[in-house]
Amino acid sequence: MNQKPARVRIVDAAHELMLSIGLARATTKEIAKAAGCSEAALYKYFANKEELFVTVLSERLPRLGPLLTALTEEPGARTVEQNLTEIAREAALFYEQTFPMAASLYAEPQLKRRHEEALRELGAGPHLPIQGLDAYLRSEQEAGRVRPDADTYAAASLLLGACAQRAFAYDMVPGRKPPTPVDEFAASLARTLLAGIA
C-alpha cells in the first residue's frame, strides 16, 4: 500500500489535531509525530504553525473564500437568494470547524497575539470573509439586484456573524446539535437578509 506524501500527511494530522485539541495545544512536534515524520521534515513544507493553519483552512475546510471570489467575479449566474444560501451554508460549515480550532487561542493571550501577527504577515485573517461577502454584495448592488442604499458591509457582517454565532452557541450545548439542519438554516438566513437589502 502506498503511503501518502509527507505534505499531505502533515496537513491531515494538523487538521485532526487542531480539531480535537485546539490550535494552541497542537504543536508542530505533535503534528509531526501524528504525521509520522520529523519536526524538521514538517519545516521543509511549512515555515511555522500559522502557515500550516492557513493551509488547513484553505485545503481541508469548506471553501468559503474561493466561493466568494467566484460569485463576485460572476454574480448574475443565479439569483441573489441562491448565492446567499450557498454562502451561508459554506460559512456555517466553515465556522463549525474553525471555532473549536481557534477557541483555544483565547485562553492564551500571548499565543493569540503571535498567531494574529503571523496571519497578518500571511495576508490571512477572519476579516477576509466579511470583505469578500461585502465585495460580492457590492457587485450585486452594481447589477441592480441589491438596493442602492443597502449597507453591504453591515449585511455581510450580519450573515457571517449569524453563521459564526451558530457554531459558537451550539458548540456549548449538550449534543452540540443546532435545532435546524444547516441547509434549512442557510436558506432561512439568506431569505431574511435579502428581505432587508433586495
FIKE-535667 format. One record per residue: residue in one letter; x, y, z of N, C-alpha, C in turn. Coordinates in Angstrom, 2 decimals, always signed. Last residue first. Layout:
N
> A|X|Y|Z|X|Y|Z|X|Y|Z;
...
# end
This chain:
198
> A|-32.85|+43.60|-0.64|-33.21|+43.41|-2.06|-34.02|+44.58|-2.57;
> I|-32.37|+43.86|+2.08|-31.46|+44.54|+1.14|-31.87|+44.45|-0.32;
> G|-34.21|+42.50|+3.68|-33.77|+43.84|+4.09|-32.95|+44.58|+3.05;
> A|-34.56|+40.08|+2.50|-35.76|+40.90|+2.72|-35.37|+42.33|+3.09;
> L|-32.04|+38.97|+2.72|-32.45|+39.52|+1.43|-33.68|+40.41|+1.56;
> L|-32.11|+37.98|+5.33|-31.19|+39.07|+4.97|-31.65|+39.76|+3.70;
> T|-34.06|+35.96|+4.98|-34.27|+37.04|+5.96|-33.37|+38.23|+5.63;
> R|-32.92|+34.27|+3.06|-34.22|+34.91|+2.81|-34.41|+36.12|+3.71;
> A|-30.57|+33.46|+4.43|-30.48|+34.18|+3.16|-31.77|+34.94|+2.86;
> L|-31.72|+32.10|+6.63|-30.86|+33.26|+6.84|-30.77|+34.11|+5.58;
> S|-33.03|+30.01|+5.31|-33.79|+30.96|+6.11|-33.00|+32.24|+6.35;
> A|-30.86|+28.67|+4.13|-31.94|+29.20|+3.29|-32.73|+30.25|+4.04;
> A|-29.35|+27.95|+6.41|-28.77|+28.80|+5.37|-29.86|+29.44|+4.52;
> F|-31.15|+26.26|+7.82|-30.62|+27.47|+8.44|-30.13|+28.45|+7.37;
> E|-31.39|+24.18|+5.96|-32.57|+24.96|+6.34|-32.15|+26.30|+6.96;
> D|-28.75|+23.25|+5.95|-29.38|+23.70|+4.70|-30.59|+24.58|+4.98;
> V|-28.28|+22.49|+8.66|-27.52|+23.59|+8.05|-28.18|+24.11|+6.77;
> P|-31.28|+21.94|+10.63|-30.17|+21.47|+9.79|-29.53|+22.64|+9.04;
> T|-31.92|+23.48|+13.79|-32.28|+23.31|+12.38|-31.06|+22.82|+11.60;
> P|-30.77|+23.45|+16.34|-32.16|+23.00|+16.18|-32.59|+22.81|+14.72;
> P|-27.40|+22.02|+16.45|-28.33|+23.14|+16.27|-29.75|+22.63|+16.01;
> K|-25.85|+20.03|+18.80|-26.62|+19.97|+17.57|-27.57|+21.17|+17.48;
> R|-24.35|+19.25|+21.05|-23.77|+20.16|+20.06|-24.54|+20.21|+18.74;
> G|-24.88|+17.68|+23.23|-25.19|+17.14|+21.91|-24.66|+17.98|+20.77;
> P|-25.30|+20.54|+25.23|-25.21|+19.07|+25.16|-25.64|+18.57|+23.78;
> V|-23.64|+23.48|+23.90|-24.82|+22.80|+24.45|-24.64|+21.29|+24.35;
> M|-21.48|+24.69|+22.66|-21.52|+24.69|+24.12|-22.71|+23.94|+24.72;
> D|-21.80|+24.78|+20.04|-20.64|+24.02|+20.49|-20.70|+23.84|+22.00;
> Y|-23.86|+26.50|+19.62|-24.20|+25.08|+19.71|-23.00|+24.20|+20.00;
> A|-22.58|+29.03|+19.63|-23.69|+28.72|+20.55|-23.89|+27.23|+20.71;
> F|-20.61|+28.88|+17.57|-20.26|+29.16|+18.96|-21.34|+28.67|+19.92;
> A|-22.11|+28.39|+15.25|-21.04|+27.48|+15.65|-20.70|+27.64|+17.12;
> R|-23.80|+30.62|+15.30|-24.38|+29.27|+15.30|-23.33|+28.26|+15.77;
> Q|-21.95|+32.67|+15.04|-22.68|+32.53|+16.30|-23.32|+31.15|+16.41;
> A|-21.21|+32.33|+12.37|-20.21|+32.13|+13.42|-20.90|+31.92|+14.77;
> C|-23.65|+32.99|+11.15|-23.04|+31.67|+10.92|-22.01|+31.36|+12.00;
> A|-24.00|+35.62|+11.99|-25.00|+34.61|+12.36|-24.43|+33.20|+12.20;
> G|-21.79|+36.79|+10.75|-21.89|+36.78|+12.21|-22.89|+35.75|+12.69;
> L|-22.48|+36.57|+8.09|-21.36|+35.78|+8.59|-21.35|+35.71|+10.12;
> L|-24.75|+38.33|+8.08|-24.83|+36.95|+7.61|-23.71|+36.10|+8.20;
> L|-23.74|+40.75|+9.20|-24.90|+40.07|+9.77|-24.94|+38.60|+9.36;
> S|-21.64|+41.41|+7.47|-21.36|+41.15|+8.87|-22.50|+40.39|+9.54;
> A|-23.08|+41.88|+5.13|-22.07|+40.81|+5.16|-21.77|+40.42|+6.60;
> A|-24.58|+44.11|+5.98|-25.26|+42.88|+5.56|-24.31|+41.69|+5.61;
> A|-22.51|+45.95|+6.41|-23.35|+45.53|+7.54|-24.07|+44.23|+7.20;
> Y|-21.61|+46.17|+3.77|-20.70|+45.69|+4.81|-21.50|+45.19|+6.02;
> T|-23.84|+47.22|+2.44|-23.37|+45.88|+2.10|-22.41|+45.31|+3.16;
> D|-26.51|+48.85|+3.08|-25.17|+48.84|+3.65|-24.63|+47.42|+3.48;
> A|-28.48|+50.05|+0.38|-28.18|+48.97|+1.34|-26.73|+49.08|+1.81;
> D|-29.17|+51.78|-1.60|-28.88|+52.36|-0.28|-28.54|+51.30|+0.78;
> P|-29.73|+50.17|-3.81|-28.58|+51.07|-3.86|-28.20|+51.67|-2.51;
> R|-30.49|+46.71|-3.21|-30.88|+48.12|-3.11|-29.66|+49.03|-3.11;
> V|-29.39|+44.40|-5.61|-29.39|+44.78|-4.20|-29.66|+46.28|-4.16;
> R|-29.38|+44.29|-8.30|-30.12|+43.22|-7.61|-30.11|+43.39|-6.10;
> G|-27.84|+45.99|-9.83|-29.23|+46.38|-9.58|-30.04|+45.31|-8.85;
> A|-25.19|+45.60|-10.11|-26.03|+44.93|-11.11|-27.52|+45.24|-10.90;
> E|-24.27|+46.88|-7.84|-23.98|+47.49|-9.16|-24.83|+46.88|-10.26;
> Q|-25.13|+44.96|-6.02|-25.67|+46.31|-5.95|-25.47|+47.01|-7.29;
> E|-23.48|+42.85|-6.66|-24.93|+42.69|-6.88|-25.63|+44.05|-6.84;
> S|-21.11|+43.98|-5.83|-21.25|+43.63|-7.26|-22.72|+43.40|-7.60;
> R|-21.64|+44.20|-3.11|-21.49|+45.42|-3.88|-21.61|+45.13|-5.38;
> L|-21.66|+41.47|-2.46|-22.91|+42.23|-2.36|-22.83|+43.56|-3.11;
> Y|-18.91|+40.89|-2.88|-19.95|+40.22|-3.66|-21.25|+41.02|-3.64;
> A|-17.75|+42.55|-0.93|-17.44|+42.77|-2.35|-18.48|+42.11|-3.24;
> D|-18.82|+41.34|+1.37|-19.12|+42.75|+1.08|-18.87|+43.04|-0.40;
> L|-17.55|+38.88|+1.18|-19.00|+38.94|+1.04|-19.46|+40.36|+0.75;
> G|-14.87|+39.74|+1.59|-15.26|+39.03|+0.37|-16.76|+39.07|+0.13;
> Q|-14.97|+40.88|+4.14|-14.61|+41.72|+2.99|-15.03|+41.07|+1.68;
> I|-15.62|+38.55|+5.54|-16.54|+39.70|+5.58|-16.25|+40.62|+4.39;
> P|-13.37|+36.90|+5.00|-14.70|+36.52|+4.50|-15.69|+37.68|+4.52;
> L|-11.31|+38.53|+6.34|-11.35|+38.35|+4.88|-12.70|+37.86|+4.35;
> H|-11.19|+38.51|+9.07|-11.89|+39.63|+8.44|-12.08|+39.41|+6.93;
> P|-9.59|+36.44|+9.95|-11.04|+36.25|+9.98|-11.84|+37.38|+9.36;
> G|-6.75|+36.06|+7.69|-7.40|+36.51|+8.91|-8.91|+36.39|+8.81;
> A|-3.72|+36.74|+5.79|-4.91|+35.95|+6.12|-5.56|+36.54|+7.37;
> G|-1.17|+37.48|+5.09|-2.30|+38.07|+4.36|-3.60|+37.32|+4.61;
> L|+0.90|+36.68|+6.62|+0.50|+35.76|+5.55|-0.65|+36.31|+4.71;
> E|+0.97|+38.72|+8.47|+2.10|+38.58|+7.56|+1.77|+37.68|+6.38;
> R|-1.41|+38.09|+9.83|-1.29|+39.36|+9.10|-0.17|+39.28|+8.07;
> L|-0.66|+35.65|+10.99|-1.72|+35.67|+9.98|-1.67|+36.95|+9.16;
> A|+1.26|+36.60|+12.81|+1.67|+35.69|+11.74|+0.62|+35.66|+10.62;
> E|-0.36|+38.12|+14.52|+0.74|+38.76|+13.78|+1.17|+37.89|+12.59;
> E|-2.03|+36.09|+15.54|-2.61|+37.19|+14.76|-1.54|+37.89|+13.93;
> H|-0.13|+34.56|+16.97|-0.88|+33.96|+15.87|-1.46|+35.05|+14.96;
> R|+0.63|+36.39|+18.91|+1.63|+35.87|+17.98|+0.95|+35.27|+16.74;
> R|-1.84|+36.72|+20.24|-1.19|+37.86|+19.58|-0.17|+37.40|+18.55;
> K|-2.20|+34.06|+21.20|-3.18|+34.65|+20.29|-2.57|+35.84|+19.54;
> L|-0.07|+33.86|+22.97|-0.10|+32.99|+21.79|-1.06|+33.55|+20.74;
> Q|-0.97|+35.73|+24.85|+0.32|+35.92|+24.18|+0.40|+35.09|+22.89;
> P|-3.50|+34.67|+25.72|-3.40|+35.94|+25.01|-2.08|+36.15|+24.26;
> E|-4.97|+31.87|+25.81|-3.55|+32.21|+25.91|-3.29|+33.49|+25.11;
> A|-7.59|+31.49|+25.33|-7.14|+31.19|+26.69|-5.68|+31.59|+26.91;
> Y|-7.89|+31.88|+22.67|-8.39|+32.93|+23.55|-8.00|+32.70|+25.00;
> L|-7.06|+29.55|+21.44|-6.15|+30.71|+21.43|-6.58|+31.79|+22.43;
> S|-9.19|+27.82|+21.46|-8.14|+27.62|+22.47|-7.16|+28.80|+22.52;
> A|-10.67|+28.51|+19.21|-11.14|+28.91|+20.53|-10.05|+28.81|+21.59;
> A|-9.77|+27.42|+16.81|-9.24|+28.72|+17.22|-9.63|+29.11|+18.65;
> M|-11.10|+24.91|+16.64|-9.66|+25.05|+16.41|-9.12|+26.31|+17.07;
> P|-13.82|+25.35|+17.04|-13.08|+24.54|+18.01|-11.56|+24.66|+17.86;
> F|-14.22|+27.11|+14.69|-14.43|+27.56|+16.07|-13.68|+26.69|+17.07;
> T|-13.87|+25.71|+12.30|-12.80|+26.59|+12.76|-12.98|+27.03|+14.21;
> Q|-16.22|+24.19|+11.96|-14.94|+23.52|+12.10|-13.85|+24.44|+12.66;
> E|-18.20|+26.13|+11.90|-18.41|+24.94|+12.74|-17.08|+24.21|+12.98;
> Y|-17.30|+27.80|+9.90|-17.17|+28.24|+11.29|-17.37|+27.09|+12.27;
> F|-17.95|+26.13|+7.67|-16.59|+26.62|+7.90|-16.39|+27.00|+9.37;
> L|-20.72|+25.83|+7.89|-19.86|+24.64|+7.97|-18.41|+25.04|+8.29;
> A|-21.47|+28.51|+7.54|-21.87|+27.79|+8.76|-20.98|+26.56|+8.96;
> A|-20.39|+29.02|+4.98|-19.89|+29.76|+6.15|-20.24|+29.03|+7.44;
> E|-21.92|+27.34|+3.37|-20.47|+27.13|+3.45|-19.90|+27.82|+4.69;
> R|-24.48|+28.53|+3.86|-24.23|+27.11|+4.13|-22.73|+26.85|+4.31;
> A|-24.11|+31.16|+2.99|-24.46|+30.90|+4.39|-24.19|+29.45|+4.76;
> I|-23.58|+30.68|+0.24|-22.58|+31.34|+1.09|-22.85|+31.02|+2.56;
> E|-26.04|+29.56|-0.54|-24.81|+28.78|-0.66|-23.70|+29.36|+0.23;
> T|-27.70|+31.77|+0.01|-27.94|+30.48|+0.66|-26.68|+29.62|+0.62;
> L|-26.68|+33.67|-1.74|-26.57|+33.90|-0.29|-26.81|+32.62|+0.50;
> N|-27.39|+32.43|-4.21|-25.99|+32.70|-3.87|-25.80|+32.88|-2.37;
> Q|-30.19|+32.41|-4.03|-29.44|+31.15|-4.18|-27.98|+31.33|-3.78;
> E|-30.65|+35.20|-3.83|-31.05|+34.30|-2.74|-30.31|+32.96|-2.83;
> V|-29.76|+36.08|-6.29|-29.06|+36.52|-5.09|-29.40|+35.60|-3.93;
> T|-29.76|+33.43|-8.76|-30.41|+34.52|-8.02|-29.55|+34.88|-6.80;
> R|-26.86|+33.00|-10.91|-28.03|+32.51|-10.19|-28.67|+33.67|-9.45;
> A|-25.10|+34.66|-12.33|-25.39|+33.31|-12.84|-26.62|+32.70|-12.18;
> G|-24.23|+37.22|-11.54|-25.57|+37.04|-12.09|-25.93|+35.66|-12.56;
> P|-21.53|+37.44|-10.62|-22.64|+37.43|-9.68|-24.00|+37.01|-10.27;
> E|-18.61|+36.68|-11.04|-19.75|+36.36|-11.90|-21.02|+36.28|-11.07;
> E|-16.90|+37.67|-9.09|-16.50|+37.79|-10.49|-17.66|+37.54|-11.44;
> T|-18.28|+36.97|-6.79|-18.01|+38.39|-7.05|-17.67|+38.61|-8.52;
> L|-18.23|+34.20|-6.95|-19.52|+34.89|-7.05|-19.33|+36.38|-7.33;
> A|-15.47|+33.70|-6.63|-16.16|+33.29|-7.86|-17.47|+34.04|-8.03;
> T|-15.05|+34.70|-4.01|-14.32|+35.26|-5.17|-15.05|+34.95|-6.46;
> L|-16.69|+33.01|-2.50|-16.96|+34.44|-2.53|-16.28|+35.11|-3.71;
> L|-15.40|+30.53|-3.01|-16.80|+30.73|-3.39|-17.12|+32.21|-3.49;
> P|-12.84|+30.91|-1.87|-12.98|+30.75|-3.33|-14.41|+30.95|-3.82;
> G|-13.74|+31.17|+0.94|-13.02|+32.22|+0.20|-13.16|+32.09|-1.30;
> L|-14.99|+28.64|+1.57|-15.72|+29.91|+1.64|-15.05|+31.00|+0.80;
> R|-14.91|+25.61|+1.37|-14.20|+26.59|+0.55|-14.95|+27.92|+0.48;
> P|-14.49|+23.76|+4.40|-15.37|+24.28|+3.34|-14.78|+25.52|+2.68;
> L|-11.03|+22.61|+4.79|-12.31|+23.08|+5.29|-13.18|+23.56|+4.13;
> R|-8.58|+21.95|+3.70|-9.35|+20.89|+4.37|-10.74|+21.32|+4.83;
> E|-7.30|+24.13|+2.50|-7.30|+22.84|+1.81|-8.20|+21.78|+2.44;
> S|-7.52|+26.45|+4.04|-7.77|+26.54|+2.60|-7.89|+25.19|+1.92;
> L|-7.01|+25.56|+6.68|-8.23|+26.32|+6.37|-8.54|+26.28|+4.88;
> V|-4.49|+24.39|+6.34|-5.62|+23.56|+6.75|-6.93|+24.26|+6.39;
> T|-3.06|+26.73|+5.71|-3.16|+25.65|+4.73|-4.33|+24.73|+5.06;
> V|-3.25|+28.08|+8.13|-3.84|+28.69|+6.93|-4.01|+27.63|+5.83;
> F|-1.74|+26.25|+9.68|-3.15|+26.51|+9.99|-3.87|+27.10|+8.77;
> L|+0.78|+26.55|+8.49|+0.11|+25.24|+8.44|-1.39|+25.39|+8.72;
> E|+1.31|+29.12|+9.26|+1.22|+28.81|+7.83|+0.51|+27.47|+7.62;
> E|+1.39|+28.70|+12.04|+0.36|+29.57|+11.46|+0.20|+29.31|+9.96;
> K|+3.64|+27.12|+12.42|+2.32|+26.54|+12.67|+1.21|+27.38|+12.05;
> N|+5.94|+27.79|+9.69|+5.51|+27.80|+11.09|+4.11|+27.22|+11.21;
> A|+6.65|+27.11|+7.10|+7.56|+27.96|+7.87|+7.23|+27.95|+9.37;
> F|+6.44|+23.88|+5.70|+5.73|+24.99|+6.33|+6.68|+25.78|+7.22;
> Y|+8.18|+22.00|+4.59|+6.96|+22.37|+3.87|+6.30|+23.64|+4.41;
> K|+10.20|+21.68|+6.33|+10.55|+21.74|+4.90|+9.37|+22.25|+4.08;
> Y|+9.03|+21.33|+8.78|+9.52|+22.68|+8.44|+10.05|+22.78|+7.02;
> L|+8.59|+18.59|+8.75|+7.44|+19.49|+8.71|+7.88|+20.89|+8.25;
> A|+11.20|+17.70|+9.06|+10.51|+17.44|+7.79|+9.30|+18.36|+7.64;
> A|+11.64|+18.45|+11.70|+12.45|+19.07|+10.65|+11.79|+18.87|+9.28;
> E|+9.98|+16.69|+13.01|+9.61|+18.10|+13.03|+10.39|+18.85|+11.95;
> S|+9.52|+13.70|+11.02|+10.23|+14.52|+11.99|+9.72|+15.96|+11.94;
> C|+6.45|+11.78|+10.77|+7.68|+12.37|+10.23|+8.36|+13.20|+11.32;
> G|+3.82|+11.02|+11.27|+4.83|+10.00|+11.05|+6.10|+10.55|+10.41;
> A|+1.89|+12.74|+12.01|+2.07|+12.56|+10.56|+3.11|+11.49|+10.24;
> A|+2.21|+12.84|+14.74|+0.98|+12.24|+14.22|+1.08|+11.96|+12.72;
> K|+4.70|+14.21|+14.77|+4.60|+12.85|+15.33|+3.37|+12.15|+14.75;
> A|+3.93|+16.68|+13.70|+4.92|+15.85|+13.00|+4.83|+14.40|+13.47;
> I|+2.17|+17.51|+15.75|+1.68|+17.33|+14.38|+2.62|+16.42|+13.60;
> E|+3.90|+17.73|+17.94|+2.78|+16.78|+17.98|+2.26|+16.48|+16.58;
> K|+5.58|+19.78|+16.94|+6.14|+18.49|+17.36|+5.06|+17.40|+17.36;
> T|+3.87|+21.89|+16.61|+4.47|+21.31|+15.40|+5.08|+19.95|+15.73;
> T|+0.97|+21.42|+18.76|+2.32|+21.90|+18.47|+2.85|+21.27|+17.19;
> A|-1.95|+22.14|+19.66|-1.43|+21.36|+18.53|-0.06|+21.92|+18.14;
> R|-2.82|+23.95|+21.54|-2.13|+22.75|+22.01|-1.56|+21.89|+20.89;
> A|-4.00|+26.00|+19.97|-2.97|+26.33|+20.96|-2.16|+25.10|+21.37;
> L|-5.95|+24.71|+18.42|-4.77|+25.28|+17.79|-3.65|+25.54|+18.79;
> G|-7.35|+21.61|+19.65|-7.28|+23.06|+19.51|-5.95|+23.53|+18.97;
> I|-7.77|+18.91|+19.69|-7.20|+19.51|+20.90|-7.05|+21.03|+20.81;
> S|-9.31|+18.37|+17.30|-9.51|+17.60|+18.53|-8.95|+18.28|+19.78;
> L|-8.58|+20.18|+15.28|-10.00|+19.96|+15.59|-10.17|+19.32|+16.97;
> M|-5.83|+19.94|+15.31|-6.41|+21.26|+15.56|-7.89|+21.14|+15.90;
> L|-5.57|+17.21|+14.63|-5.17|+17.69|+15.96|-5.78|+19.05|+16.28;
> E|-6.61|+17.18|+11.97|-7.17|+16.32|+13.01|-6.83|+16.84|+14.41;
> H|-4.90|+19.06|+10.70|-6.36|+19.22|+10.69|-6.98|+18.44|+11.85;
> A|-2.40|+17.84|+11.07|-2.66|+19.16|+11.64|-4.17|+19.40|+11.75;
> A|-2.76|+15.50|+9.57|-2.51|+15.41|+11.00|-2.80|+16.74|+11.68;
> D|-3.08|+16.60|+6.98|-4.12|+15.76|+7.58|-3.98|+15.70|+9.10;
> V|-0.60|+17.88|+6.69|-1.83|+18.69|+6.69|-2.99|+17.90|+7.30;
> I|+1.08|+15.61|+6.80|+1.24|+16.72|+7.76|-0.04|+17.54|+7.84;
> R|+0.24|+14.09|+4.62|+0.14|+13.52|+5.97|+0.23|+14.63|+7.02;
> V|+0.95|+15.88|+2.57|-0.46|+15.52|+2.77|-0.67|+14.95|+4.17;
> R|+3.75|+15.89|+2.84|+2.99|+17.14|+3.00|+1.52|+16.84|+3.28;
> A|+4.44|+13.15|+2.33|+4.65|+13.76|+3.64|+3.81|+15.02|+3.85;
> P|+1.99|+11.23|+0.47|+3.17|+12.11|+0.54|+3.23|+12.81|+1.90;
> K|+0.77|+8.09|+1.81|+0.54|+9.45|+1.30|+1.83|+10.24|+1.36;
> Q|+2.06|+4.93|+0.78|+1.85|+5.91|+1.85|+1.64|+7.28|+1.20;
> N|+0.58|+2.21|-0.86|+1.36|+3.45|-0.95|+1.01|+4.37|+0.21;
> M|+0.84|-1.19|+0.00|+0.00|+0.00|+0.00|+0.88|+1.25|+0.00;
# end
